Amino acid sequence: TTSDLVAPAAEGEPWTIVGSLLDPDEGASVAAVWTSADARDWDREDIRPLRSGLGESMAAAVPTEDGLLAVGRLGDGERSDAVVWRQDGRDWKQIRPEAMAGDHDQWAFDVASGPGGILVAGGENAWGEVRARLWFSADGETWESVDGGPGGPLDTTGEEAVRDVASFGSGFVAVGSRRVDGERESP
């Protein structure tokens, strides 16, 4: 599965696609990155999982001052967490921030980077209902929840959704929808 396409940030850098592949021997997905100098011929690199048999998938990527940063999911079902990968030269290093882990099924699906830092959008399945989640990092290494988590401003479980995030000036904009009186609104 291909999930996101990143254009070269500067001349001479490659086109990049992030996603995942199903490893039939393991019965789990493996994160994968495809690169191309011309967006015609592609080379695939499977990212070695941290633990065999545990699914890993990249959902989105963004260029940062320190190289590409990708976000996605580690694990499946109730035992999954949102996860971050940082590009280190040609290698990818997985970061498992404590802020992106928890008792519920969590995932990340979008990321934006700008002068104000990095914002990741995702969600979590809390008791069968989906709740929007947002995480922030000033440096790509240290992460914190900025949605308040359970009890926070995006805690109307099953009623709110974040769909996309973008960097703007020194901040960010997130868009999504929420249900009011049984009707879905898209602010």
Secondary structure, DSSP 8 states (H G I E B T S, - for coil): -EEEEE--SSTT--EEEEEEEEETTTTEEEEEEEEESSSSS-EEEE---SSTT--EEEEEEEEETTEEEEEEEESSGGG-EEEEEEEETTEEEEE--GGG--SSEEEEEEEEEETTEEEEEEEEEETTEEEEEEEEESSSSS-EESS-STTSTT--TTTEEEEEEEEETTEEEEEEEEEETTEEE--
